Amino acid sequence: MSKTNHNKCETDQSKYMQVKTVYARAAIILLAVNFCLTGYVMTSMMTIQNEQADSAASPQPLATGTATLSKPSSTPQETPQTLGKEDN
């Protein structure tokens, strides 16, 4: 091998060894933004769930006034139909 070919191999190899940090920085910034947005969404969902659980657990206030209880209707209530177990 001649000396010029040897130098050419070294310059090609150094080109492949260089790492651009801009891409790594962009990836880390995107991961941080993703983490923040995920945390925000999770806390919002937990707040909504807690509000729904609190409203479902609290008793409903009774209506005051001259409310009368309605009589049950004379027609029988329709029972829901269930599906039978299928044999495969």
N, CA, C and O of each residue as an XYZ file, in Angstrom:
352
protein
N       0.828     -1.189      0.000
C       0.000      0.000      0.000
C       0.861      1.237      0.000
O       1.901      1.294      0.657
N       0.438      2.177     -0.708
C       1.204      3.413     -0.719
C       0.782      4.302      0.441
O      -0.230      4.048      1.095
N       1.545      5.317      0.684
C       1.296      6.208      1.810
C       0.022      7.015      1.593
O      -0.671      7.315      2.565
N      -0.306      7.371      0.382
C      -1.511      8.166      0.108
C      -2.769      7.359      0.385
O      -3.748      7.914      0.886
N      -2.775      6.087      0.080
C      -3.938      5.248      0.366
C      -4.139      5.084      1.867
O      -5.272      5.044      2.349
N      -3.046      4.990      2.596
C      -3.130      4.850      4.039
C      -3.740      6.105      4.660
O      -4.565      5.991      5.567
N      -3.367      7.277      4.209
C      -3.921      8.532      4.726
C      -5.393      8.680      4.355
O      -6.179      9.223      5.131
N      -5.757      8.210      3.202
C      -7.143      8.292      2.769
C      -8.038      7.445      3.670
O      -9.151      7.856      3.996
N      -7.570      6.282      4.070
C      -8.343      5.421      4.958
C      -8.545      6.084      6.316
O      -9.619      5.969      6.905
N      -7.538      6.768      6.812
C      -7.661      7.431      8.107
C      -8.673      8.570      8.051
O      -9.437      8.751      9.000
N      -8.700      9.336      6.975
C      -9.644     10.445      6.879
C     -11.072      9.930      6.721
O     -11.999     10.533      7.261
N     -11.272      8.826      5.989
C     -12.609      8.245      5.847
C     -13.101      7.705      7.184
O     -14.273      7.850      7.533
N     -12.185      7.079      7.931
C     -12.574      6.505      9.207
C     -12.927      7.605     10.209
O     -13.869      7.438     10.985
N     -12.223      8.683     10.215
C     -12.507      9.763     11.162
C     -13.842     10.428     10.828
O     -14.524     10.933     11.720
N     -14.209     10.431      9.573
C     -15.504     11.001      9.187
C     -16.652     10.188      9.785
O     -17.660     10.760     10.199
N     -16.512      8.877      9.834
C     -17.548      8.029     10.380
C     -17.561      8.030     11.908
O     -18.573      7.691     12.521
N     -16.457      8.405     12.514
C     -16.366      8.385     13.965
C     -16.950      9.646     14.594
O     -17.223      9.659     15.794
N     -17.143     10.683     13.828
C     -17.675     11.923     14.386
C     -19.167     11.750     14.670
O     -19.911     11.195     13.861
N     -19.582     12.237     15.836
C     -20.978     12.160     16.237
C     -21.513     13.575     16.336
O     -20.906     14.438     16.970
N     -22.634     13.803     15.715
C     -23.237     15.128     15.790
C     -24.111     15.185     17.035
O     -25.053     14.405     17.177
N     -23.797     16.101     17.925
C     -24.523     16.198     19.189
C     -25.849     16.922     19.045
O     -26.669     16.892     19.962
N     -26.074     17.567     17.917
C     -27.332     18.289     17.717
C     -28.506     17.316     17.741
O     -29.547     17.615     18.326
N     -28.347     16.169     17.120
C     -29.421     15.180     17.094
C     -29.685     14.611     18.483
O     -30.837     14.402     18.863
N     -28.621     14.361     19.238
C     -28.786     13.855     20.598
C     -29.480     14.894     21.478
O     -30.345     14.542     22.281
N     -29.117     16.146     21.340
C     -29.768     17.201     22.120
C     -31.236     17.329     21.754
O     -32.084     17.503     22.629
N     -31.541     17.245     20.470
C     -32.939     17.335     20.033
C     -33.744     16.158     20.582
O     -34.892     16.332     20.990
N     -33.158     14.977     20.595
C     -33.860     13.804     21.123
C     -34.123     13.957     22.618
O     -35.202     13.600     23.089
N     -33.159     14.481     23.368
C     -33.345     14.674     24.808
C     -34.411     15.730     25.073
O     -35.216     15.579     25.992
N     -34.425     16.789     24.284
C     -35.451     17.830     24.452
C     -36.831     17.260     24.150
O     -37.789     17.549     24.868
N     -36.945     16.458     23.100
C     -38.232     15.841     22.770
C     -38.688     14.876     23.865
O     -39.877     14.807     24.178
N     -37.754     14.141     24.441
C     -38.111     13.247     25.539
C     -38.590     14.039     26.757
O     -39.529     13.620     27.435
N     -37.962     15.170     27.039
C     -38.376     15.993     28.180
C     -39.768     16.579     27.949
O     -40.590     16.613     28.865
N     -40.032     17.039     26.728
C     -41.359     17.575     26.411
C     -42.407     16.478     26.518
O     -43.497     16.710     27.042
N     -42.088     15.293     26.031
C     -43.006     14.159     26.116
C     -43.298     13.814     27.576
O     -44.447     13.552     27.931
N     -42.283     13.813     28.411
C     -42.461     13.516     29.829
C     -43.366     14.553     30.496
O     -44.244     14.196     31.282
N     -43.155     15.830     30.188
C     -43.977     16.890     30.787
C     -45.436     16.782     30.342
O     -46.344     16.904     31.165
N     -45.663     16.555     29.060
C     -47.030     16.440     28.562
C     -47.730     15.207     29.125
O     -48.917     15.261     29.446
N     -47.010     14.109     29.245
C     -47.598     12.901     29.815
C     -47.973     13.123     31.273
O     -49.036     12.684     31.712
N     -47.119     13.794     32.022
C     -47.428     14.106     33.416
C     -48.632     15.005     33.544
O     -49.463     14.810     34.431
N     -48.740     15.997     32.664
C     -49.888     16.905     32.691
C     -51.181     16.153     32.405
O     -52.182     16.354     33.093
N     -51.165     15.295     31.402
C     -52.367     14.541     31.045
C     -52.756     13.590     32.171
O     -53.937     13.459     32.493
N     -51.779     12.933     32.765
C     -52.081     11.999     33.850
C     -52.672     12.714     35.055
O     -53.624     12.215     35.654
N     -52.129     13.873     35.425
C     -52.686     14.606     36.570
C     -54.083     15.117     36.251
O     -54.943     15.137     37.131
N     -54.324     15.526     35.024
C     -55.665     15.972     34.642
C     -56.664     14.823     34.719
O     -57.786     14.998     35.194
N     -56.256     13.659     34.254
C     -57.154     12.501     34.311
C     -57.440     12.102     35.753
O     -58.572     11.749     36.085
N     -56.438     12.155     36.604
C     -56.636     11.804     38.010
C     -57.578     12.803     38.682
O     -58.394     12.416     39.518
N     -57.472     14.077     38.327
C     -58.362     15.089     38.893
C     -59.803     14.820     38.478
O     -60.718     14.912     39.296
N     -60.000     14.490     37.214
C     -61.349     14.205     36.717
C     -61.914     12.962     37.400
O     -63.084     12.942     37.785
N     -61.092     11.931     37.551
C     -61.558     10.712     38.216
C     -61.925     10.982     39.667
O     -62.932     10.473     40.159
N     -61.120     11.773     40.350
C     -61.416     12.087     41.749
C     -62.717     12.883     41.873
O     -63.503     12.648     42.791
N     -62.947     13.821     40.955
C     -64.192     14.595     40.982
C     -65.394     13.689     40.748
O     -66.419     13.832     41.414
N     -65.274     12.762     39.808
C     -66.375     11.850     39.537
C     -66.613     10.911     40.713
O     -67.760     10.609     41.042
N     -65.558     10.455     41.335
C     -65.711      9.560     42.487
C     -66.342     10.298     43.661
O     -67.166      9.729     44.377
N     -65.965     11.552     43.866
C     -66.544     12.331     44.955
C     -68.023     12.609     44.716
O     -68.823     12.554     45.650
N     -68.392     12.906     43.475
C     -69.798     13.203     43.183
C     -70.647     11.937     43.264
O     -71.820     12.012     43.630
N     -70.090     10.792     42.936
C     -70.842      9.537     43.001
C     -70.980      9.074     44.452
O     -71.978      8.440     44.797
N     -70.018      9.371     45.292
C     -70.049      8.912     46.676
C     -70.931      9.785     47.564
O     -71.458      9.313     48.572
N     -71.091     11.048     47.198
C     -71.886     11.930     48.050
C     -73.374     11.668     47.816
O     -73.789     11.453     46.677
N     -74.177     11.683     48.876
C     -75.607     11.427     48.698
C     -76.285     12.599     48.003
O     -75.885     13.753     48.158
N     -77.307     12.282     47.245
C     -78.059     13.315     46.547
C     -79.025     13.974     47.527
O     -79.669     13.274     48.308
N     -79.139     15.278     47.506
C     -80.062     15.942     48.430
C     -81.514     15.636     48.057
O     -81.858     15.522     46.881
N     -82.340     15.507     49.068
C     -83.755     15.259     48.839
C     -84.439     16.555     48.426
O     -84.092     17.644     48.883
N     -85.411     16.399     47.557
C     -86.157     17.575     47.123
C     -87.114     17.989     48.229
O     -87.820     17.152     48.791
N     -87.140     19.256     48.537
C     -88.067     19.752     49.558
C     -89.288     20.327     48.867
O     -89.209     20.810     47.738
N     -90.381     20.271     49.532
C     -91.602     20.815     48.947
C     -92.708     19.791     49.005
O     -92.687     18.900     49.854
N     -93.660     19.906     48.127
C     -94.825     19.029     48.129
C     -94.676     17.928     47.102
O     -95.567     17.703     46.283
N     -93.547     17.244     47.150
C     -93.345     16.139     46.216
C     -94.057     14.911     46.756
O     -93.992     14.614     47.949
N     -94.728     14.210     45.877
C     -95.430     12.998     46.273
C     -94.784     11.811     45.596
O     -94.244     11.920     44.495
N     -94.844     10.700     46.254
C     -94.312      9.489     45.664
C     -95.293      8.973     44.633
O     -96.503      8.951     44.857
N     -94.764      8.567     43.523
C     -95.648      8.037     42.487
C     -95.911      6.574     42.766
O     -95.053      5.866     43.291
N     -97.098      6.128     42.413
C     -97.462      4.726     42.578
C     -96.757      3.904     41.516
O     -96.559      4.369     40.394
N     -96.383      2.705     41.861
C     -95.808      1.862     40.827
C     -96.880      1.544     39.792
O     -98.051      1.360     40.123
N     -96.472      1.486     38.586
C     -97.440      1.223     37.518
C     -97.962     -0.206     37.626
O     -97.290     -1.087     38.162
N     -99.143     -0.416     37.120
C     -99.766     -1.732     37.207
C     -99.205     -2.701     36.174
O     -99.413     -3.909     36.286
N     -98.496     -2.187     35.167
C     -97.911     -3.078     34.163
C     -96.611     -3.651     34.714
O     -95.835     -2.938     35.350
N     -96.381     -4.904     34.476
C     -95.145     -5.503     34.994
C     -93.925     -4.925     34.285
O     -93.963     -4.584     33.103
N     -92.860     -4.829     35.043
C     -91.636     -4.314     34.436
C     -91.026     -5.364     33.533
O     -91.089     -6.564     33.796
N     -90.453     -4.886     32.494
C     -89.852     -5.781     31.517
C     -88.493     -6.228     32.045
O     -87.660     -5.396     32.404
N     -88.273     -7.513     32.092
C     -86.989     -8.025     32.564
C     -86.018     -8.085     31.397
O     -86.395     -8.443     30.281
N     -84.766     -7.732     31.663
C     -83.789     -7.794     30.571
C     -83.497     -9.237     30.195
O     -83.435    -10.125     31.045
N     -83.324     -9.441     28.920
C     -83.050    -10.786     28.441
C     -81.553    -10.999     28.370
O     -80.803    -10.132     27.923
N     -81.137    -12.157     28.815
C     -79.704    -12.477     28.770
C     -79.463    -13.499     27.679
O     -80.340    -14.283     27.315
N     -78.262    -13.462     27.178
C     -77.888    -14.398     26.134
C     -77.437    -15.702     26.769
O     -76.786    -15.703     27.814
N     -77.778    -16.783     26.150
C     -77.351    -18.080     26.643
C     -75.910    -18.342     26.287
O     -75.352    -17.696     25.400
N     -75.305    -19.291     26.981
C     -73.921    -19.626     26.712
C     -73.841    -20.390     25.411
O     -74.588    -21.337     25.168
N     -72.903    -19.946     24.573
C     -72.739    -20.596     23.281
C     -71.756    -21.746     23.395
O     -70.715    -21.623     24.041
N     -72.088    -22.856     22.770
C     -71.166    -23.982     22.741
C     -70.427    -23.954     21.410
O     -71.036    -23.938     20.341
N     -69.130    -23.949     21.498
C     -68.311    -23.921     20.291
C     -67.714    -25.258     20.039
O     -66.987    -25.436     19.062
